[in-house]
Amino acid sequence: MLRDVRRARLPVGAGRGPWGLRGLRGLRGLRGLRGLAQLVCLACACRAEPGPSGTPEPTAVAGGAGGVAEPRRAPDVLYVPTPEVVVDRMLELARVGPTDVVYDLGCGDGRIVIRAAQRHGARALGVEIDPALVAQARRNVAAAGVEGLVRIEQRDIFELDLSPASVVALYLLPELNVRLLPQLERLKPGSRIVSHDFDIAGVVPLQELALRPDPAGPRHDIYLFETPLRRTP
């Protein structure tokens, strides 16, 4: 994927929405107006992409069970969906199976957790702060018929206990991945962390994968980590 356009989640200070200067500075590899123009086109195209039609134990949180509440703060990134072929490779690389509990942090329309349940039989939790996306993800879960395996909660990912997860999926930005490190390091040994496009600074990936589903389209990078995390020397 072209490095000047392969950003799926765009920083806007601390939220999704209109792009600010801080957000543009946070885009690793964005080069000039050409890169920005391509990125805008990619974002628009991905937001138009239809969502999929596909549980951990309930947690008592506002908006977690059935209601959707306004978030206490703005989301950290602008949501752009992960292509379905990349979703599949992420789950395959993380060796997801029916005994796993998959957490997707910033789950958007729920496609990763739905796919984890449909294709791999895993239980899964999608965590999202944007109320519109929470509602959309819950509709997609119901349409896919996987309510028994998948739960969508409206939560702040930085206030979430990740310890029940055996697999954590990320499509965030480098600074957010690093901010999650204290939570990720509390995962059980042997837990996998799979990140689309962004690595985790200071941590050595177990495996890296690059793919280009569309020969004329951008390249996508996938990084796999396993706990205990191995720090760079």
RAZIMO-V80391 format. One record per backbone hydrogen bond with DSSP energy under -1.0 kcal/mol. CO is the residue of the C=O (numbers start at 1). NH is the residue of the N-H. E is the energy in kcal/mol with one decimal. If there is no record, write none. Layout:
# RAZIMO-V80391
CO&NH&E + CO&NH&E
This chain:
# RAZIMO-V80391
2&5&-1.9 + 2&6&-1.3 + 10&78&-1.9 + 12&15&-1.9 + 20&24&-2.2 + 21&25&-2.3 + 22&26&-1.4 + 24&27&-1.1 + 27&30&-1.4 + 31&35&-1.3 + 32&36&-1.9 + 33&37&-2.8 + 34&38&-2.3 + 35&39&-2.3 + 36&40&-2.5 + 37&41&-2.0 + 38&42&-2.5 + 39&43&-2.6 + 40&44&-2.4 + 41&45&-2.5 + 42&46&-2.6 + 43&47&-2.4 + 44&48&-1.2 + 46&49&-1.0 + 59&61&-1.4 + 61&64&-2.1 + 83&87&-2.2 + 84&88&-2.4 + 85&89&-1.7 + 86&90&-2.6 + 87&91&-2.2 + 88&92&-2.3 + 89&93&-2.8 + 90&94&-1.9 + 91&96&-2.1 + 92&95&-1.4 + 97&100&-1.9 + 100&123&-1.8 + 101&166&-2.6 + 101&167&-1.9 + 102&125&-3.0 + 103&169&-3.2 + 104&127&-2.6 + 107&110&-2.3 + 110&114&-2.4 + 111&115&-2.1 + 112&116&-2.3 + 113&117&-1.7 + 114&118&-3.0 + 115&119&-2.6 + 116&122&-2.0 + 117&121&-1.3 + 123&102&-2.7 + 124&151&-2.0 + 125&104&-2.4 + 126&153&-2.9 + 127&106&-2.7 + 127&107&-2.0 + 130&134&-2.3 + 131&135&-2.2 + 132&136&-2.1 + 133&137&-3.1 + 134&138&-2.3 + 135&139&-1.9 + 136&140&-2.3 + 137&141&-2.5 + 138&142&-2.2 + 139&143&-2.6 + 140&144&-2.0 + 141&146&-1.8 + 146&149&-1.8 + 146&150&-2.5 + 149&124&-2.7 + 151&126&-2.8 + 153&128&-2.3 + 153&155&-1.0 + 156&159&-2.1 + 157&160&-1.1 + 162&165&-2.1 + 166&192&-2.7 + 167&103&-2.9 + 168&194&-2.7 + 169&105&-2.1 + 170&196&-2.5 + 173&177&-2.5 + 174&178&-2.2 + 175&179&-1.6 + 176&180&-1.5 + 178&181&-1.4 + 180&183&-1.0 + 180&184&-2.5 + 181&185&-2.8 + 183&186&-1.2 + 184&187&-1.6 + 188&191&-1.9 + 191&227&-2.5 + 192&168&-2.5 + 193&225&-2.8 + 194&170&-2.5 + 195&223&-2.7 + 200&203&-2.2 + 202&232&-2.0 + 207&224&-2.9 + 209&222&-3.1 + 211&220&-3.2 + 214&217&-2.5 + 220&211&-2.5 + 221&197&-4.2 + 222&209&-2.5 + 223&195&-2.8 + 224&206&-2.7 + 224&207&-1.5 + 225&193&-2.5 + 227&190&-3.3 + 230&204&-3.6
